Amino acid sequence: MVNAKVFKDEVKKLIENIYETQAGNIDETAKIMSEAIKKGGVIHIYGSGHSVGLGIDITDRPGCLVPIHIMEMTDFVYYGGVSVEEFTDKVNIFERRPGMAEKLFNLYDLNENDVFVVISNSGINGIVIDVAALAKERGHKVIIITSMTHTLAEASRHPSGKKLYEYGDVVIDNCGPHGDALLETGSIEKVTAVSSIANNVIAHSMALKIVENLTNDGYPLPVLTGDEAHDAAVRKQYEGRI
């Protein structure tokens, strides 16, 4: 029977599996990010669909690291001069147009020390693969967060035939099931998609390890505290980049 207790128990198993199998990858990711921050780099996060929630959950509130920037397709409207009508065209779908990854990169102030985190549960669709491939091509470290169970069960939809995880310097498996929904209903349906929960656990674990690394290295923590003067000063260091 599907109920809240079953969901709680299964989510606990999922989180335990992440910590048991992905701790090394999370630590390696945090090491890369810590070194980038110490060199003045920014961590750029790009996620498709619900995956953007990973970046939202670890930015812009007390306790969060400041040098984290969310790359969003809506930035084309806010900063790129693209009209709402063009952006929402359902025939010539905006994000599927050629060269969109490069155009997205051109909206931002990037430098050589920046790190890219690209998230997709399936890891088979065009724009996320284009973003990871371009970051890799430009010499940036690339971190991939995906469901390996899901991505290995599907064919790539990218013209290259490649999947997202193939571009990762580090690949973190969110340990979620194929299709994302976790619980069987006894019929054809499954319910309770869990990638957002898994991704947020991974995100906060990475952030915590970064804080630990920077503290051990004696580097001032670029973390929001809720104090207006402090937070304004930290944000000033990354003005125009986040």
C-alpha positions, 0 to 999 in steps of 0.5 A: 500500500502507498502511504506516507510511512512507506514514502518516508522509509523509501526516501530514507533508503535513497538518502542512505544510498547516496551517502554510502555510494556517492560520498567520494564523488561529493567530496571530490566535487567540493574540493574542485569547487573550493579551489575555484572559490579560492581563485576567485571563481564562481560555481555556475549551475544549470538544470533542466526542468525541476533540476533547477531546484538544486541551485535555488535551494543553496542560494540567496538565503542565510547559510548559503554560499554566495559565489553560486550562480544559476544559469536560467533560460529566462535570462534571455528575456531579462538580459538578452533582449529576447521577447516573451513571445519569441521565448514562449514560441511553441512551434520553434521551441526556443531552447532547442534552437542551434547554438543556444548554449553558446548564446547562454554563456554569452549572457554572463561574465565567465572566467577561467576558474569557474566551475559548471554543475549540470543537472538532468535526471535523464541526461539525454536531452539536447540543451543540458548536453550542449551546456556541459560540452561547451563548458568542457570545450572551454576548459572548465571543470564540469560536474554532472548530477544525474540518475545513472539508472535512468540515463543508462536505460534510455537512448540519447536524444542528442545529435552526438549520441552522447549522454550528459554523464560522459562530459563530467569530470565528476559524476554524482549519481542521485540514485533515483529510479528510472522515471523518477517516481519511486513508489508502485501503486499496484497498477501502471502508475508510479508516484512520488518523484524523488530527484528533487529530494535527492538533488537537494541532499547532494547540493547541501552536502557539497556546500557543507564540504566546501565550507569545511574545506575553506575553513580548514584552509583559513579562507574567509567564508563567503556565506550569507548570515542574514546581517545586511552589512555583512551580506552586502559586502560579500555580494559586492565581491561577486558583483556582476557575476552572480 
